Amino acid sequence: MIAGEHASILKQREFTPYRTSNDRGSNIIEVALGAEHAGWRLDRALADALPTLSRERLKALVRSGALTLGEASLRDPALKVRGGEQFRLAVPEPAAAHNEPQDIPLAIVHEDEHLLVVDKPARLVVHPAAGNPDGTLVNALLHHCAGQLSGIGGVARPGIVHRIDKDTSGLLVVAKTDVAHEGLARQFAAHSIDRRYVALVNGVPRVGEGRIEANLARSATDRKKIAIVAADRGKRAVTHWKLVERFRDAAEVECRLETGRTHQVRVHMASIGHPLLGDQVYGRNKGNRAILAELGFQRQALHAAGLGFTHPVTKHRLSFESPIPVDMQELFTALRV
């Protein structure tokens, strides 16, 4: 138990759960625990009182000596609390992100203090990398969220918990706080996120729906490509697809992801003989080349149209829909003629 002369037992009416001030580049948070925290681990109690900081982040801060009770520094996250203690926690100001903020227009579908949902246009890269050092979604978010990021792992950056390809359009959720990043990452790892894609594929499937389970890994011959590998290799990947509309030599399919691997929809649909229209990596586009050329359609016809998840802080279930973008609408129209 945390006890003795440093344990301040305060009445509930005398304090708010926490107060924040600033001291030499650190936010000093005064955290007052309630009687309901009695017997809890220190890190768990702090996480309950400070909803914007993840338990892992708090563990690291405690171990670094950032938490004090009276004059004593506490460094063991596993200590049991009595309830009623008032701590001081020094949280360093988030370090500046390495990437530069850039004023790039964004379609924000939802935003609160913990996260935001973006409707990403095609040809916008999500994260800076070789060949795309800037002009990315991350650069845009750093500008949009200036002063709002509490710090992911101590760095003022948006928490990218999943990605969609540069030439895929649609919905993406991004964390603004450490606790939101951790909570969303857990949901993605547990495959509890709802993700619905609209795709236009070459040819018309003979059946109305199907399930594709095939492990994916980097191609051994081309590192830019993803390949289907043996069941004891790569990462498990499962796609559920359903035929929505038939065209002469193409079809609209809806794909729901049980897992979310790089290029998953593109590789899986190509593996059953129906690569995505416009996909220059995994598809040949066969009889639809003339239509694609006439429209100047130069990307895979794939749109992340639906996204659903449990808010990592409020625990409310959220669901979002994105309309088909103009370039894909034009492709639909041409295929229907």
N, C-alpha and C positions, 0 to 999 in steps of 0.2 A: 504494500500500500504506500501511496505518497502521503506522508503524514508529518507531524512535528510543527515547529514554529513557522515554517514557510508555507504551510497549507492554510490559505485564507478561506474561511467558510463564510460566504456572503449570502445575504437574503436576496431572493429573486428580484424584488422590487428595486434594489439598489443598483442594478446594472443591466445593460443590454448584453446579449451574448458575446459581442466583440466590438471593440472600437479600434480605429486605425489612426496612426499619426506617422510622421516622417522624421527620420533621424539619420543624417549622414549617408544618404543613398539607400537606406533600407526602410521599408514600411514596418513600423512597430505595431503589432496587433495585440491588443489586450483581450484575451480569451477567458471568459468566465464560464465554467462548467456548472451544470445544474445537478440537482440531487439524483436525477434519473441516470446520470453517467456513472454512478457509484459501481465499482467493480469492473469497469471497462478497461481495456488496454488503452494506454495513453494515446497511441496513434489513432485508434478508432474513435475515441472521444473527441480528439481535435478535428478529425475529418467530419464528424457529425456537426460540430460547431462552426466549421469553416467550409461551407459547401463549394467554394470556388477552387479549393486546393485538393488535389487527390491524396489519397492515403499514402501512396508511394512517395509523393513529393514531400509530405509532412514527415515521413520516416527519415528521409534524407536531411531535412532541415534539423530535426531533433538530433540526429547523429553528428551533425556539424557543430552543435553547441548553440544553436539559434534560439532555443527555448529556455526560459528561466522562470523559476517560481521563487519570488522574493529575491534573495541574492544568490540562490543556488541555480547552477546550470544543470539541466536534465538531458541525458544523452541516450537513454534507453527507451525506445518506442514501446517496449513490452511491459513497462511498469503499469501497475494497476492504480487507478485513481479513486479517491474517496468520494468525489462529487462535491462541488462548491468551490474548488480551487480557482484562482485567477492567475493565469499565466501571461507572460509577455513573449511574443514570438517575433523575431527579427527576420523579415522576408526581404532579401535583396531585391532591388529594382530589377526587372527583367533585362537581361543583356540585349542589346540591339541585334536584330536579325542580320545575317550576312547579306541577304538580298536587299535590293533597293526598292522602296515603294514607288509605284508608277500609277499615274492617273489613267487607268484603263476602264472603260465603261463595263459595268456588271449588271446582270439581271438578278436581283435579290428576290427570292420567292418568300423567304421567311428569315427573320433575324430577332434574336433576343440577346441577353447578356452572356449566354453560354455558347451559342452556336449560330450558324447561319446556313441556309440552303440556297445554292446558286444554280441558275439555269445556264449552263456553260454552252457557248456557241461552238460550232465546229471550227477547227483550225486554231483554237486556243489551247496551248500546252498547259497542263496543270502545274508542273513543278520544274524549276530551272534544272537543266542538265546539259551535258555536252551537246553543242549544236543549238541549244536554246537557253542562253545564259540569262535572258530577261524577256520582258513582254509576256510573262506567264500569268496564270491565275494567282499564284502566290504573290507576285509583284503587285497585282491589282488589289488583292486582299490586304496587303500591308498598308496600302494607301487608304483603302476604304475603312479599315479597322484601326487607324492611327489613334493611339491613346486608349483603345478598348481591350487590347490583348493583355491578359493577366500574366501570361508567360507559360509556355508549354515546356516543362523541364527547365524553367529558369530563363528561357529565351522568349522575347516578344515576337512570336511568330504564329501564324495560323496552323491549326492541327489538321494535317491532311491524313485522313484515316482510310480513304479509298480514292481511286483515280479512274477516270475514263480516258480513252485514247484521244489524242489530239484531234483526229478527224471524226470523232463521235460526239454528238451533241447531247445535252440533257442535264439531269439533276445530280447534284453533288452536295453532300453535307460536310461542313467544315467546323471544327471546334475552335472556340475562342478562349476557353479556359482549360486548365490542366485537368480538372475533374471531368469535364465534358469529353475531352480527348480520350481519357482512360475508359470512360463509360461507353463511348461509341466503339472504341477498339475492341472491347469485350463482346459487344453485340456482333460485330463483324466476324470475330473469331468463333462465336457460337452459331454463326449463320442464321441469326434471327432478324436480319434486315430484309425487308421486302424490296426487291429490285425488279422492275418490269421494263423490258426493252421492246421497241417496235423495230422490226427489220424487214427489208425487202431483199428477197433472195432469188437467185437464178433457178429457173425450173419450178415445177409445182410438185410438192410432196404427194406421194401416193396415199398416205394416211393423214388423218386429221390432227394428230398430236403424237408426241413422243418424248422420251427421256433419254438423254445422252449422258453417259458416265464414262469418262476417259481421262486419265491422268495427263497433266500438261507439264512441260519443262522447256527450257531453251533448246532450240535445235542444235544438234551437234555439228551441223554443216553451215549454219547461218545464224549467228548470235542475235540478229535482229528479229528472228522469227521464233514463234512458239510451235512446238510439235507435240503430237500425241505420243506418249511413251508407255512402256509396260506398267502393269498395276503395282509393281514393287518399286517404281521410280517416280520422280516428279511429285506433283501435288494433286490430290484428289480434286476433280472438277465435275460438277453436275449441272446440266442445263435442262429445263423443262420447256418444251416448245409446243405451240398450238397454231394451226393454220387458221388465218383470219379471212383472207380474200385471195381468190385465184385470178391470175391474169393469163395472157396467152403463153408466155414463156417465163413467167415470174410469179411470185406470190408474196403476200404480206404474212409474216409470222410474228407471234408474240412470244418472247423468251423471258422466262423467269429464272433467276439465278439462285441455285441452292448454295453455291460457292461463288467466289468472285476472283477469278484468276486473270492474269494479263491475257488479252485477246481471246477470252474464253468463248464468247458467242461466235466470233469470226471463225475460230478453228473448229469448234464443234459443228457448226452448220456446214462448213466445207467438208467435214469428215463424213457427212451423210449425203454428199453430192449436191448440196445447195448452198454454195458460197454466197456471201452478200454481194449485191449489186454495187459496183464501184470499187470493190476491194482489190487494190492493185497487188496485194501481197499474197492473199490466199484464194483469189478467184480469177477466172478468165473471162467472165461476163458473157461469153458465148453469143446468143442471138440478141442481146440487149445493148451491144456496143454502139449501134447507130443512135439509139435514144439517148444514151449517156453522153455521147459526143455532141449531139444536137443541143442538149441542155447545158453542156459544159459541167456536168456533174462529175467531180473528181475526188470523191471520198466514199468510204463505205456507207451504205444506206442504213445507218444504225442510230437510234435515238433512245436515250434513257428517259422514258416517259413517266415512270412511276417510282416513287421512293417512300418507304415507310419505316419508322423506327420508334423506339421508346425514348422519350427525352431523358437523358442520363441524370438530370437533376430533378425535374418536376415529376418524372415517371409517367407523364401523359403520353398516349400513343399519338404520333403525328403521321400524317399521310399527305403526300404532295403529288400533283400531276402537272406535266408539261406538255403543251400543244406541239404537234408535229411542226418542225421548222419549215420555212418557205421553200427551201431547195428540195426537201423531200416531198412536200405537197405538190410541187410541180412535176416531180417524178411519178407520183401516184396518178396525176391527171394524164400524163403521157401514156402510162401503161394501160389506162382504162379505155383509151381510144381504140 
